[in-house]
Amino acid sequence: MKVLLGGIPLGCNNIGDEAIIACVVKILKSSVPGIKLTVATQDKNTASLGVKVVPAFGFDGVKISGFKKEIANYDAFIWCGATGLSDYPHIPLKLLDIAQKAGKATFIWGVGMDDELNPVFFKVRGKRRFLLKLFGLVGVYENWLKKRLVSKIKRILPKCQGVWLRDEESREMLGTMGYKDAKLTADSAIFLRPSEIRILKTKRDVRSTLGLCISTQRQVKDLEGVKRMIANVRRAGWEIIGLPMNPKTDRKLLESLLVWIHRNACGARVYAARLERYRNR
């Protein structure tokens, strides 16, 4: 069985997304003997998971049209992980639609949905907003964008062989978008085996270490509260290591919290691969 996996743009230095795809690959390999997996990603190093890689169709200038030719080589397409149905809904829906029209089985696995749609696509900005505001039509236009999305969801998701979301809040959100038959599953990242990492300061001073991952994608509302939490953790005798979800954008925030950045947190895929090898020892 040959399966193509896609998700919110993979291979873009987001350690959370990379951890999810690594777990999904592991889940499928352990559940379906002999399965052959391909991941649509911008990072060729994803092949280190023992999969084939193809471009991330629909992202970073890669045309979705190329997906039609690619999906012909597979038995199924799975959109998995992260919040693609609320952040970039037009891309997974288009990919699912193409796969369905090609007669392929389609699934949505472990996806989450934020309580609001990505404002980049569903809030009017710039000159268009200025013009629509003159005629009092901003709300009308934004409602039309949402209704168009709801129409696609109602048409495409019922044709999937299965739709599983990672929490009740996501299922409720998808329900407001017109699809109420989603099932629940745990976030695939829970498949990561917990491991205790210790830092040896001296022969008599061994302290547990806690990794702290904060994303700047959404503004932290209570930064002082985060600082108090860090102080309390340190007083309890724990070492804190910053793990930037996106090393290019989150490092500055973690450094402002006076958190030491792990020297290997240089790229999400590299870090996830190292973490996977460590757990398999």
C-alpha positions as CSV (number, residue, x, y, z in Angstrom):
1,M,0.0,0.0,0.0
2,K,1.4,3.4,-1.0
3,V,0.3,6.4,1.0
4,L,1.1,10.1,0.5
5,L,1.2,12.3,3.6
6,G,0.6,16.1,3.6
7,G,0.2,18.7,6.3
8,I,0.5,22.3,7.2
9,P,3.8,23.3,5.5
10,L,6.2,20.7,6.6
11,G,10.0,21.3,6.5
12,C,9.6,25.0,7.6
13,N,11.6,24.9,10.8
14,N,8.6,24.2,13.0
15,I,9.6,21.6,15.6
16,G,6.0,20.8,16.5
17,D,5.0,20.0,12.9
18,E,8.1,17.9,12.4
19,A,7.5,15.9,15.7
20,I,3.9,15.2,14.5
21,I,4.9,13.9,11.1
22,A,7.6,11.8,12.6
23,C,5.0,10.2,15.0
24,V,2.5,9.7,12.2
25,V,5.1,7.9,10.1
26,K,5.9,5.7,13.1
27,I,2.2,5.0,13.8
28,L,1.5,4.0,10.2
29,K,4.6,1.8,9.9
30,S,3.7,-0.1,13.1
31,S,0.0,-0.4,12.2
32,V,0.3,-1.3,8.5
33,P,3.0,-3.8,7.7
34,G,4.7,-3.2,4.3
35,I,3.2,0.3,3.9
36,K,5.2,2.6,1.7
37,L,5.1,6.3,2.8
38,T,5.8,9.5,1.0
39,V,5.8,12.9,2.8
40,A,5.1,16.2,1.0
41,T,7.7,18.6,2.6
42,Q,10.1,21.4,1.9
43,D,12.9,19.6,3.7
44,K,14.6,16.7,1.9
45,N,16.0,15.5,5.3
46,T,12.6,14.2,6.1
47,A,13.8,11.1,4.2
48,S,15.8,10.2,7.3
49,L,12.5,8.9,8.7
50,G,12.6,6.1,6.1
51,V,10.2,7.7,3.7
52,K,10.2,9.2,0.2
53,V,9.8,12.9,-0.1
54,V,8.0,15.1,-2.7
55,P,7.5,18.9,-2.8
56,A,4.9,20.5,-0.4
57,F,2.2,21.1,-3.0
58,G,0.5,24.5,-2.5
59,F,3.2,26.0,-0.4
60,D,6.3,28.2,-1.2
61,G,5.5,28.5,-4.9
62,V,5.0,24.8,-5.5
63,K,1.9,24.6,-7.7
64,I,-1.0,22.4,-6.5
65,S,-1.5,21.4,-10.1
66,G,1.5,19.0,-9.8
67,F,-0.3,17.1,-7.1
68,K,-2.7,15.6,-9.7
69,K,0.1,13.8,-11.4
70,E,1.7,12.7,-8.1
71,I,-1.4,11.3,-6.5
72,A,-1.8,8.9,-9.4
73,N,1.0,6.9,-7.9
74,Y,-0.7,6.2,-4.5
75,D,-3.6,4.3,-3.0
76,A,-4.4,7.0,-0.4
77,F,-3.8,10.6,0.7
78,I,-3.7,11.6,4.4
79,W,-3.7,15.2,5.6
80,C,-2.3,15.0,9.1
81,G,-1.4,17.1,12.1
82,A,-1.2,20.8,13.1
83,T,-4.0,23.3,12.3
84,G,-4.1,23.2,8.5
85,L,-7.9,23.3,8.4
86,S,-8.0,26.7,10.0
87,D,-4.7,28.2,9.0
88,Y,-4.5,27.1,5.3
89,P,-7.9,25.5,4.7
90,H,-8.0,26.1,0.9
91,I,-4.9,23.9,0.4
92,P,-5.9,20.7,2.1
93,L,-9.4,20.9,0.8
94,K,-8.1,21.3,-2.8
95,L,-5.7,18.4,-2.3
96,L,-8.4,16.2,-0.9
97,D,-10.7,17.1,-3.7
98,I,-8.1,16.2,-6.4
99,A,-7.3,12.9,-4.7
100,Q,-11.0,12.0,-4.4
101,K,-11.6,12.8,-8.1
102,A,-8.7,10.5,-8.9
103,G,-10.5,7.7,-7.0
104,K,-8.1,7.6,-4.1
105,A,-9.0,7.0,-0.5
106,T,-8.7,10.2,1.6
107,F,-8.3,10.7,5.3
108,I,-7.8,13.5,7.8
109,W,-5.8,12.5,10.9
110,G,-5.0,14.1,14.2
111,V,-5.7,17.7,12.9
112,G,-6.5,20.6,15.2
113,M,-8.4,23.7,14.5
114,D,-8.0,27.1,16.1
115,D,-11.0,29.0,17.4
116,E,-10.6,31.5,14.5
117,L,-9.7,31.2,10.9
118,N,-6.4,32.6,9.6
119,P,-6.9,36.4,9.3
120,V,-4.5,36.4,6.4
121,F,-7.2,34.7,4.3
122,F,-10.4,35.6,6.0
123,K,-10.0,39.2,7.1
124,V,-10.0,42.0,4.5
125,R,-6.8,44.1,4.4
126,G,-5.2,47.0,2.6
127,K,-6.9,48.8,-0.3
128,R,-9.7,46.2,-0.6
129,R,-10.6,46.9,3.0
130,F,-10.5,50.6,2.4
131,L,-12.8,50.4,-0.6
132,L,-15.3,47.9,1.0
133,K,-15.4,50.0,4.2
134,L,-16.5,53.0,2.1
135,F,-19.7,51.1,1.2
136,G,-20.1,49.3,4.6
137,L,-19.4,45.9,3.0
138,V,-16.4,44.6,5.0
139,G,-18.6,42.3,7.1
140,V,-20.5,41.1,4.0
141,Y,-17.3,40.2,2.2
142,E,-15.7,38.4,5.1
143,N,-18.9,36.5,5.7
144,W,-18.9,35.5,2.0
145,L,-15.3,34.2,2.4
146,K,-16.4,32.0,5.3
147,K,-19.5,30.7,3.6
148,R,-17.4,29.7,0.6
149,L,-15.2,27.7,2.9
150,V,-18.2,26.1,4.6
151,S,-19.5,25.1,1.2
152,K,-16.3,23.3,0.4
153,I,-16.1,21.6,3.7
154,K,-19.6,20.3,3.3
155,R,-18.8,19.0,-0.1
156,I,-15.4,17.4,0.4
157,L,-15.1,16.1,4.0
158,P,-18.1,13.7,3.8
159,K,-16.3,11.9,0.9
160,C,-13.3,11.2,3.2
161,Q,-13.0,7.6,4.5
162,G,-12.3,9.0,7.9
163,V,-11.9,12.3,9.7
164,W,-10.2,12.4,13.1
165,L,-9.4,15.5,15.1
166,R,-7.1,15.8,18.1
167,D,-9.4,17.4,20.6
168,E,-13.0,18.3,21.4
169,E,-12.5,22.0,20.8
170,S,-11.3,21.3,17.3
171,R,-14.3,19.1,16.6
172,E,-16.6,21.8,17.9
173,M,-14.9,24.4,15.6
174,L,-15.2,22.1,12.6
175,G,-18.9,21.6,13.5
176,T,-19.5,25.3,13.2
177,M,-18.0,25.0,9.7
178,G,-20.6,22.5,8.6
179,Y,-19.1,19.1,9.3
180,K,-20.2,17.4,12.5
181,D,-19.2,13.7,11.9
182,A,-15.5,14.0,12.9
183,K,-14.1,11.5,15.4
184,L,-11.6,12.2,18.1
185,T,-8.1,10.8,18.5
186,A,-5.1,11.9,20.6
187,D,-2.5,14.3,19.2
188,S,-0.1,12.1,17.3
189,A,2.8,13.7,19.2
190,I,1.8,11.8,22.3
191,F,3.4,8.8,20.6
192,L,6.8,10.3,21.5
193,R,8.2,8.2,24.3
194,P,8.9,10.4,27.4
195,S,12.5,10.4,28.4
196,E,14.3,12.0,31.3
197,I,17.4,14.0,30.4
198,R,19.7,15.0,33.1
199,I,22.5,17.6,33.2
200,L,25.5,16.7,35.4
201,K,26.8,19.9,37.0
202,T,29.1,18.1,39.5
203,K,29.2,14.6,40.9
204,R,26.8,15.7,43.7
205,D,24.6,18.1,41.7
206,V,22.3,16.3,39.2
207,R,19.2,18.3,38.2
208,S,16.3,17.4,36.0
209,T,15.8,19.4,32.8
210,L,12.6,20.8,31.4
211,G,12.3,21.8,27.8
212,L,10.4,25.0,27.2
213,C,8.8,25.6,23.7
214,I,7.0,28.9,23.0
215,S,5.7,30.1,19.7
216,T,5.5,33.7,18.6
217,Q,2.9,32.9,16.0
218,R,0.4,34.1,18.6
219,Q,1.3,36.9,21.0
220,V,1.9,35.7,24.5
221,K,-0.8,37.4,26.6
222,D,0.8,37.0,30.0
223,L,4.5,37.2,29.6
224,E,5.0,38.2,33.2
225,G,3.1,35.0,34.2
226,V,5.5,33.0,32.0
227,K,8.5,34.6,33.8
228,R,7.0,33.7,37.2
229,M,6.5,30.1,36.1
230,I,10.1,29.9,35.0
231,A,11.3,31.3,38.3
232,N,9.1,28.8,40.2
233,V,10.5,25.9,38.2
234,R,14.0,26.9,38.8
235,R,13.4,27.3,42.5
236,A,12.2,23.7,42.5
237,G,15.6,22.7,41.2
238,W,15.0,22.2,37.5
239,E,17.1,23.3,34.6
240,I,15.2,25.0,31.7
241,I,16.3,24.6,28.1
242,G,14.6,26.7,25.4
243,L,13.4,24.8,22.3
244,P,12.3,27.3,19.7
245,M,9.4,25.9,17.8
246,N,10.7,28.0,14.9
247,P,14.4,28.8,15.4
248,K,14.1,31.8,13.2
249,T,11.3,33.6,15.0
250,D,11.1,32.1,18.5
251,R,14.7,32.3,19.7
252,K,14.5,36.0,20.5
253,L,11.5,35.5,22.8
254,L,13.1,32.7,24.7
255,E,16.3,34.7,25.1
256,S,14.3,37.6,26.5
257,L,13.1,35.2,29.2
258,L,16.8,34.5,30.0
259,V,16.4,30.9,28.9
260,W,19.4,28.9,27.6
261,I,18.8,27.8,24.0
262,H,19.8,24.3,23.3
263,R,22.7,24.3,20.9
264,N,21.1,21.5,18.8
265,A,17.9,23.4,18.3
266,C,19.1,24.7,14.9
267,G,16.4,23.3,12.8
268,A,13.2,21.5,13.5
269,R,13.8,18.5,11.2
270,V,17.4,18.0,12.4
271,Y,16.3,18.2,16.0
272,A,13.3,15.9,15.5
273,A,15.5,13.3,13.7
274,R,18.1,13.5,16.5
275,L,15.3,13.1,19.1
276,E,13.9,10.1,17.3
277,R,17.4,8.4,17.1
278,Y,17.9,9.1,20.9
279,R,14.5,7.5,21.8
280,N,15.3,4.4,19.7
281,R,18.6,3.6,21.5
